[in-house]
Amino acid sequence: MRNDKIRRFRPRMNKFRSRRPSNGMKNNGIIHQNNIHRNGLSRNHVNKNPHNLERLVEKYKNLAKEALSSGDKILHENYLQHSDHFTRILSELTLSKETHTSKEKNDNAESQNVVSEQN
């Protein structure tokens, strides 16, 4: 090997043989999409588990108390805004679950009425 020659990487001859699939490129009939939300995480990666949201609200309230006791009012307000944000997400989640369960109850009641009318 010659040490005075600058070594350059060879360009890939086939751009389709890269290890990472590009967004939306078909690979043997499979469409890869990189924007699918996995594991219940939304765009800002907040888990939609109500227990985790409750813990986050408590965490930020405790941090706000600590910041206020240390005399940092700005950090106190920041933590309170975070706790309010997660409280809103939790209330929206419970509201959507309540409407979903009430819709299911109405559908079940209607289907039972239809079955009883048929008998």
Secondary structure, DSSP 8 states (H G I E B T S, - for coil): --SSS-------S-GGG-SS--TT-EETTEE--TT---TTB-TT--B--HHHHHHHHHHHHHHHHHHHHTT-HHHHHHHHHHHHHHHHHHHHHHHHHHHHHHHHHHHHHHHHHHHHHH-
